Amino acid sequence: MTGRIHSIETMGTVDGPGMRMVVFLQGCPMRCAYCHNPDTWNETSDDAKFMTVEELWDQYERNRQFYTNGGITVTGGEALMQIDFVTELFTYFRERNVHTCLDTSGICLIPTKRWPTVSYSVSLVSSS
């Protein structure tokens, strides 16, 4: 499975505990007036990069020595617009004992069978 990635910050310190790899996903329906990342709004942007979970893992591994007290954070845009990708990503990372953080407004959260799946793979949820 691939995700639509806007950008990656390899040494994030404000999007969860410790030093983290922060993955910004493409797409958000909110259009907040004071959004920090309005360039992530367009779900079909030509600037988005399609990446697999394994490609993100490879990038994480290259800097793993710096993430000893951190992990990975997925944000956006709105991360839950790609809930299936986030679920697969977090499951993969949690199976490898990596702390996971989801930064979401919750706007896309519709009670479905998918939320319990993603919630079991998240270490920390932060609302935007």
C-alpha positions in Angstrom: 0.0 0.0 0.0 1.2 3.5 -0.7 0.5 6.8 1.0 0.4 10.3 -0.5 3.2 12.0 1.3 3.6 15.8 1.3 7.0 15.8 3.1 9.1 14.3 5.8 10.9 16.0 8.7 13.6 13.6 9.8 14.5 15.4 13.1 11.2 16.7 14.5 11.1 17.7 18.2 7.7 19.2 18.6 5.3 16.6 17.2 5.4 14.1 20.0 7.9 13.0 22.7 11.6 12.8 21.9 13.3 13.1 18.5 10.9 11.9 15.8 10.5 11.3 12.1 7.4 13.3 11.2 5.5 12.3 8.1 3.2 15.0 6.6 0.4 13.4 4.5 -1.3 15.2 1.6 -4.9 16.2 1.8 -7.1 18.0 4.3 -10.8 19.0 4.2 -10.6 21.6 7.0 -9.2 24.8 5.4 -8.4 26.4 8.8 -7.7 30.1 8.6 -4.5 29.8 10.5 -3.2 26.5 9.2 0.5 25.9 9.4 0.5 23.6 6.4 -2.0 24.9 3.7 0.2 23.4 1.0 -1.0 20.0 2.3 -4.7 20.7 1.6 -5.0 19.5 -2.0 -5.5 15.8 -1.9 -4.5 15.3 -5.5 -1.5 17.6 -5.6 1.2 16.9 -8.2 3.7 17.6 -5.5 2.7 14.6 -3.4 5.1 11.7 -3.4 3.8 8.2 -3.2 5.7 6.0 -0.7 5.2 2.6 0.7 5.4 1.6 4.4 8.7 -0.2 3.6 10.2 3.0 2.0 9.3 5.0 5.1 10.8 2.3 7.3 14.0 2.4 5.3 14.2 6.1 5.8 13.5 5.7 9.5 16.2 3.1 9.8 18.8 5.4 8.3 18.4 7.8 11.3 17.2 5.3 14.0 20.2 6.1 16.3 18.7 9.6 16.8 15.2 8.3 17.6 16.1 6.5 20.9 13.5 8.4 22.9 11.2 9.3 20.0 9.6 7.5 17.2 7.3 8.4 14.2 4.5 11.0 14.0 2.0 11.1 11.2 0.3 14.4 10.6 -0.8 16.5 7.6 -3.0 17.7 6.2 -5.4 15.4 7.9 -3.8 12.0 8.6 -7.1 10.1 8.9 -8.0 10.9 5.2 -5.6 8.0 4.6 -6.7 5.8 7.5 -5.9 2.5 5.8 -2.3 3.6 5.0 -1.9 5.0 8.6 -3.1 1.7 10.0 -0.7 -0.3 8.0 2.2 2.1 8.7 1.6 2.2 12.5 1.1 -1.6 12.7 4.4 -2.1 10.9 6.3 0.4 13.1 4.7 -0.9 16.4 5.6 -4.5 15.5 9.2 -3.2 15.5 8.8 -1.5 18.9 8.7 2.1 17.5 6.6 4.7 19.4 3.8 6.1 17.1 2.0 9.4 17.3 -1.1 10.4 15.4 -1.7 14.2 14.9 -5.3 14.6 13.8 -8.2 17.0 14.0 -10.6 14.0 14.0 -12.7 15.5 11.2 -12.5 12.4 9.1 -13.2 10.0 12.0 -16.4 8.2 11.3 -17.2 5.4 13.6 -16.4 2.4 11.5 -14.6 -0.9 11.9 -11.4 0.8 10.8 -10.9 3.1 13.9 -10.4 0.2 16.4 -7.7 -1.2 14.1 -5.8 2.1 13.8 -6.3 2.9 17.5 -4.5 -0.3 18.6 -1.4 0.7 16.6 -1.1 4.2 18.0 1.0 5.0 21.1 -0.2 8.6 21.4 -3.0 10.7 19.7 -2.7 14.5 19.5 -5.5 16.7 18.3 -4.7 19.6 16.0 
